Every structure is written in C-alpha cells, then in structure tokens.
Amino acid sequence: MTGSDRSSRKDPSSNRGHESEISPADLLLEKGKEMKIGLALGGGGVRGLAHVPILEALDDLGIKPDIISGTSVGAIIGALYASGMSGKEIRERISRYLILKDDTWRDIVAKKSDLLKWIPAFSAGLSRGGFIKTQRFIEYLFSEIKKPTFEELDIPLLVIAADYWTAQEVVFATGELLPALQASMAVSGVFAPVSIAGRVFIDGGVVNLVPYDHLLERADFTIAVDVSKVRNEGDHKIPGALESVFGAFNIMQTSALAEKMKHKKPDVYIQQEIQEVRMFDFGKAADIFLQAQSAVDLLRKQLKDFDIV
C-alpha cells in the first residue's frame, strides 16, 4: 500500500515531528511520490516468533514493507519474509518443527521427520566459543530457501551484527545472506562467534536491539517491533545462573534502546508483552503466538490513527 492509494486525510500525531495535520501518505501524494514503509524487527530469542503475527497482520492489511532491518531472531524472521514468504507461510514452516500445545499425537507423528531435523542441527555443532555453531542451524532453517544472497531477496534487508574486537555495529546489506544471519544471531555463550572476512562477529543485539534507526532515512514511515524481555516489578524470584546472565544482558540492551528513543523514534513502536517466556523456550511457541495478539491489535490501531490503512 502506498501514498498513491489514499485521498485527503489527517494525521493525529507523529513521532518524527510532522507539524502538518495532513497524513504522511498525503504529504507524499502532494509531491507525486509513493510512501516507502520500513519495518524493523528486534532481537529476543524465541520471543521473536511474535514477529510472525505482526507480519500476518501487515499481509492482511495489504501493507508490504519496502525495506526491512533485523537484529538476531528479527534478522532471521525478516530474511524469511524478505525472501518472498508470507507471514502465514512462515508460521506454517515454524509449526512443522515445533510441538505445539494443541497438537494431538497424530500431529506429532506427522511432524516426526521434521522434528528429528533439530537433532543434527544442534548436536553436530558444539564449539569452545559457544554452545552451538550456527552454520548447520541456519542451513537447517533455510533449507527450502533458494535465495543465498541479499541481492536476490524480494525486499531489501539490513542485518545487524557486532564486531567483537572493535565493539562496532556492522550492517550487512549485500553479498551472502547466511553468514550475515549467523553473525547477527551469535548470542554470546550460546552460539559461537562468526568469522567473516577476518573479522569476528557476535549477536547484533549487543549494539542495536531494534534497528529502526537505519530505516529513518531510507523510508517515509517506520514500524519498529520490540520483542525483548518484559519484567514484572512484583516478581522477586531469584533467577538461575544462565537466566541471570541473559537478564543482565537484556537490561543493558533495553537501556540503550530507551536512550535511543529519546533522540529519534519510529512512527510506530510496538512493544510485545510476552510474559513467562525465556530466551530459548521453544516449547512455548503457541503461547507466544497467542500473547502476540494484543500487539497485533495495537499495530492495527496505530496504523489506522496514522491513516496508513
């Protein structure tokens, strides 16, 4: 959906300082231009499955992003979508490899061959730099995708990673896709660091949890989706060792994101309220899809407020 699809409308508010009451789409229409929409998908482990209902909602609304940026799991979901898969197709692919809450024993038996693929994807890749090498894991996820380079994707994609030795943020946008995705999802202590062209890369969430800032100059309207851990102030349980490491890591990430939001914001910011799901709780996929519905409703409302739909 572009600016050329709309008639005269109003924009009730804008995070990027539009002073006119005319909607962003109509401002571009007056200039004879179509609106470019950017979509940023943040990192957050298995909670990133909550990106899928967002994509399904955009499909349902007839909104196709012109550019996507992604960090860690957001880069993976973004790559699947940018390759031409719909939100529904991504959900179906993921569901084939997970046992869902409402699966019957017949469903599980039918999924047996796909479920067994998880074993070699993980067990064959133990490494001293992390628990799992990402090479086979990523190849497993992308076994059915025939677009090995950024240039072959249907939608331009920006993948965020961090250079371990220089502490710099690096944006991959050209060349081979799989190494970039390996780098972006190389969560320290879980996935091994990735070497590309003599540089060592780790999880992009270290430097940019929700990379909407890379879209502000590349798109006219930006949607950012945050799937980071939600904390409950009344919860005083002592976390386990690994959970405390991930939790401390998340505190630093969200603090950096909050500081960035003070200076530059996306037009639409969606914070997914995913409760009681740890970073690698793959068995809670059904719960994640269910909990994501409130964020989908919020997205629809905000897009309506901005007169984008």
N, C-alpha and C positions, 0 to 999 in steps of 0.2 A: 504494500500500500504506500503510495507516495503523495506528495503535495498536490499533484495534478488531479487527484481523485476527490478533492474537497472543495466545498463552497465556503462563503464567508462565515467565520466562527470566532469565538473568544477563547482566550487562554486565561484561566483564573489566577494562575501563579506560575512562576518559573524560577528554578534554582540557578539559572545562568544569567539572570539579570535582564530578561526581556522587559522593557518598560512599556511596550505597547500592549493593549488588550487583545490584539489580533493574535491568533494562534500561531505557533511556529510554522505549521504547514502553510498557512495563508501568507505569512511573510515571504516564504519562498515562492509561493504561487504568484505573488505580485511581481517577483523578479523573473518569472518564467522558468523556475528551477523546480526539480523534484526533491523531496525530502530524503536525505540519507539517514538511515537509522543504524545506530551502533549498539551492540549487545555485549556486555562484559559479564563473564561467568567466573565467580570466585572459587577458591580452594576450600576444602573442608573434609577430605576423606570421603567415606561412604555417604555422608550427608549431601554430597554433590549430586546424588541421584535426584534430589529435589529440583535440580535444574530441568529435569525431563518434563514434569508437568507445566513448567513455565514455557518450554518450547512447544508443547502441545497447545497451550492457550494462544500463543502467537500464531501458530498454524490455523487454529480455529478462527482467529480474528482476521486472517488474511494478511498478517504483517510478516514480511520477510526481511531480516536484518541485511544491511548492505556490507557490514563488516563485523567481525566477532573478535573479541580478545578473551583469553582464558589463562587461568593460573591453576596448575596441578590438575585436580579432577575436572575443574572447569575447562581446562585446555582439552582434555580427553573428550568430554561431552561436546564441547564446541567443535572439535575436529569431526566427530561423527555427524553432527548437524551440517557443518560446512561441506562435508563430502556428498551431501545430497539426501541423506536420510531425514525423514520427518520425525517429529517428536514421538509419535505413536510407534514408528518403526524402531526407534532407539529403546523405548520401553519394552517392546516385544523381544528385542535382542537380549537386553539385560535380564528379563524374566526367564529366559531359557536357561540361564546359567546360575540361577538362584532358587532356593527352595522358599517359596512364599507362604505366608501364614495360612491362606485359604487353599493351598494345594492339597489335593487328595492323593492317596497312594498311587492311583493310576497316573496322575500328573507327574509325580516324582519318577515313576518308572519310565514314562515317556521322555523325561528330561535326562535319563541316565547317561547317555553318551555325551551330552553337553556338560553335565556336571563333572564327569570324570576328567574333562579337559583342564579343570582347575588344578589337578594334582601335579602334572608335569610343568604347568605354567609357574608354579611356586617352588616345588621341591627341587627342581633342577638348577636353581639359581642362587644357592647360598653363597655369601661373599663376606669377606672381612670388613668391607666398607659399609655394610648394611645387611639386614636380614635377607633381602631378596634382590636379585638382579632384575632390572626392569625389561631387559631385552625380550625374553620369552613371554613375559606377562603382557607387554604391549603388542607383540606379534600375535598373541592369542586373541586379544581384544579386537585387533584389526585384521583378523584372518580372512574376512569376507570383503574387505575394502580394497579396491584396486586403484587407489589414488595415492601413490607414495610420496608425492611432492606437494608443497604449498601451492605451486602454480596450477596444479590440476584440480584443486578444490573448487566447488561451485561458488563459495563465498570466501572472500579474503579473510585470513585468520592470523592473529598475532598470538604467539605463545610466549609466556613469561617464565624465565628461569633466573637463577642467581649464580654468578661466578663465585665459587667458593674462596679462591685466593685473593681476588681483588674486592670482594664484597659488593660488586656492581650488579645492577639489574640489567639483564640482557633480553632483548626482544627478538624472537625468531619469526621471520615472515617469508623467507624464501628457502629453496633447497629441499633437502629430505625432511619429511614430516616426522617419521618415527623417532629419530634421535632427539629432536626438539621436545617431543612429548615425554620421552624417557627422562630428559633433563628436568622438565617442568614438574614432574611428579616424584622426583627423587627425594622423598621425605627422609631427613637425617635419622639414622638409627633403624629405619625400616627398609628403605630402598637404597641400593648402593649409588654413590655419586656417579655421574656420567661424564666421560671424556669426549669432547668434540673439538677437533682442530687444535689439540694441545691445551685446551682449557678444561677445567673441572667444574661441573655444574651440579647444583642441588635444587631442591624444591623452590619454585618461584614464589611461594607464599612467604618466604623469608624476607623478600624485598617488596612485594606488591600483592596483597591478598585478593583484592578485587580491582583489576587493572582497567577501570573505566577511563582513567586519565589519558590513556593512549588513544582514546576514541574522540575526545572533545574537539580536536582539530581535524578529525577525519570524518566526522558525522555531524549532522544538524541536530539530531535528537538522540540522547544516550540513555539506555536502560542498564542498570547495574544490579546484579543479583548476588547477595552475600549469604553463604551457607556455613559460616563459621559457628563455632560452639556457642550455645546460648547458656548463660549462667543464671541460676536462681539464687537470689540473695538469702533466702531462707534455708538453703541447703548447706549444712555444715559437716557433711561426711568427709572423712579423710580419704583422698584418692589413693589408688595404688601407685606403685613406682612409675610404671610406664604412663599411666593416665596423668600423673602429676607433671611429667616431662612435657607431654603433649599440651596439657593445660597451660603451663607456663609459656610455652611457645605461642599458644593462641592468644594469651594476654598481650604479648608483645606485638603480635600481628594486628589485633584489633585496636590497640593503642595507636599504632602507626596509621591505620585506616581512619580512625577518628580525627587525627591531626590533619590528614589529607583532606578530609571532608570539610574542615574549617575554611579551607582556601579555594577549593574547587569541587563542585558537586555535579553528579549526573542529573539529568532531568527527572528520571525516575530511579529511586533507590528502593530495592526490595530486600528486607532482612528476613530470611527464612527462620521461623520459630520452631526449629526441630529439637524436641525435648527427648532426653534419656537415650541418646544415640551417640556412642563413642565413634572415634575416627574410623575404625575398621569393623563395625558391627554389620557385616554384610547380611546377616540373618534378619535384619530389621528393615529390609527394602520395602516391604508392604507398608510398614508403619511410616516410613519416610514419605512415600507417595501420598499416603492419607494426610499426614500432617502438612504437606505442602499445599493443600487446597486453600488454606487461608491466605497464603501468599499469592496464589493464582487469582483469588477474588480481589485482593488489594491491587494487583497489577492491572486487572481489567478496569477497576475503578479509577486508578490514576491515569491510565491511557484515555479513558472517557473524559476525565477532568481536563486533560490537555487537548481534547478534541482530536486525538490521533485515530480513534475508531468511530 
